Amino acid sequence: MNEIRELAPEQREELLRALKIRFEKNMNRHEGMEWANVQERLEASTDKLWSLHEMESTGGEPDVVRLDEETGEYLYYDCSAESPKGRRSVCYDGEALESRKEHKPKTSAIEMAAAMGIELLTEEQYRELQKLGKFDTKTSSWVKTPPEIRELGGAIFGDFRYGKVFVYHNGAESYYGARGFRGSLRV
């Protein structure tokens, strides 16, 4: 089944308006960048606009955090103060979801991100995000887990407490009402 990944014109305009307002309000996240250049890139990528809409509609508040000088791509991260509300109470991946015998969450972070067309933030990206503000002061977010940790049944997540960024582990099958995930998207 092919899913249509294109926004209606009014959704597209509403999203671009929200992204522009956020961009202009948070210039510290993307100093030296111009909205007109970002918008041009966005308008040429309908599939990326769809993914940004998914990030926005689940509470991620996506914003540009970097320009990849090599590829010319803009990098969007979820910049909501807390882990996106529409992406909480999920375990780490499909394998973890299947391993639960009871009280299964509806989905996993990896599966949900793939359905949205985004990637989970890596630990490095999560730490980069935390330099732009204070995020996850009351929640936590799954981050992309290295294979060697995942093979042992674990997964990692991060948060900001006591003035520091913490990245630590949990069983991949665990899920909590205050833990979601943050994503990234290249446009």
Secondary structure, DSSP 8 states (H G I E B T S, - for coil): --------HHHHHHHHHHHHHHHHHTGGGSTT--HHHHHHHHHT-HHHHHHHHHHHHTT--EEEEEE-TTT--EEEEE--SSS-GGG-S-BSSHHHHHH--SS--S-BHHHHHHHHT-EE--HHHHHHHHTTS---SS-EEEE---HHHHTTTEEEEEEEETTEEEEEEEETT---TTEEE-EEEE-
